[in-house]
Amino acid sequence: MATLAGPQPISGRESGSSRLRAMAAQLDWPLFLSVVAMLAFSVYVVDVATAEDIPGDPDFFVVRRVLHIGLGAIAFLALYALNPDRIARWAWVLLGGLLGALTVVFLIGTVNRGSTRWIEVGPLNVQPSEAGKLILVLVLAAVIAERAHLIGSVSLSVLALIVTAVPAVIVFLEPDLGTAMVYFAILAGVLLVAGAPWHHFAVAGAVTAMVILVVLVVLPTAGVNVLQPYQVDRLTAFVDSERDPGDSSYQLEQSKTAIGSGGALGKGPSGATQTINDFLPEHHNDFIFAVVSEMFGFVGGGGLIVLFGIIIWRAMRIAGNAISRFDQLIVAGIISMLIFQVFVNIGMTVGIMPITGIPLPLMSSGGSHTIATMAAVGVLMRIHARGRRGS
């Protein structure tokens, strides 16, 4: 595997501005500007959507949003400066660290709404499972690239499945079904680009369908509940959202009302009644797309989707110019992570996907999610710089 530093080395005698110019010259600017635009837009939306949420402290959520983006910028720079090949050498250590962090959550984690996902670190609530998404991408890419001669074999696909399933099961037990689903989406994307045979995916799909049937139908009939009742309600509410609009389907109905009322151009921040009157739960987090659509209509929601499209397009170009299979697999994992989260999040706000608590990348106000996503963008930029140098 080729080892290459991304941005060219700069003499210590050169100024800091020269170093920054050298780094900036190797950025993928369409990707970078799309990410910056989305983050700036998220700050504005969170600001106007949450101004009345905390009496006496209208800036509570927007200040935290800015703080999280600042920490994300540090993570972006750190990953942009880090040679991915060095990460590959520590793949199993990274996986062990992830499993350890996920386990520690059960011991000292903070319980919120029945879930134990966060560890308090000063003023911040750290969610290891969010960092686990990027760690899993890096580990899977390293494991598969190191065993390139086994691509297409059952043994390699099973190994990748085990590497994914162990942390995913721990995350599922927190319980956090949405993030566990993202882990498997990452696995699918990496294996697809690696060249796993189609029948491996067919078998995996059949097994997944059987597991869903057993968990949602067979075991509950026998009196064994794997999922919490609220999880089952949220997963099935989108099938018939009118059956219980006052409980499990409340979020979905309010989201659809907000999106529909926005029309073509939206009602503006002051006219977004579903948002500012708190009819729409989690309007700064999981349902922020509904907020955007209510305030800025089809144009605003469509513009957001266009920005995501640019990010995915540039990531695909980076994958096409990658200098190694390892780099290519990393980008494939990041693309899969982003596409799955965007599709499921927007899908659940309009009623075509189950509500799983998956945030919208770069828009939802979750701190750990924002930091992890910006770190992933840093990895993309590093691989882009390596591809430009072409050696």
Summary of the structure (lengths in Angstrom):
residues: 391
radius of gyration: 21.3
end to end distance: 11.1
largest distance: 72.2
contacts: 1318
relative contact order: 0.16
helix: 70%
strand: 3%
